[in-house]
Amino acid sequence: MKTDIMVDYRKCGDPRECKMCLKVCPSALFIMYPPDYKSNDPDEWRVDVAFTDLCTRCGDCVRDCPRGAIRLK
């Protein structure tokens, strides 16, 4: 079963300061990037999910996100 992992970017903030989802995910699903690959503007950096088919639904990302920005569906 495919898992949908949603990141609320309004809650996430600047992921370069946190990186918690990248640290706790045992399957290493998350990636971090600026949309235009040249920006240092913290409002433009994003955490996204690259490999949803590898998600085990452990919930570590949801539980450990300090801003409550991640949801599983």
PyMOL commands that set and color helices and strands:
alter all, ss='L'
color gray80, all
select helices_A, chain A and resi 9-12+15-18+20-24+52-54+60-64
alter helices_A, ss='H'
color red, helices_A
select strands_A, chain A and resi 5-7+30-33+46-49+70-72
alter strands_A, ss='S'
color yellow, strands_A
deselect
rebuild
show_as cartoon
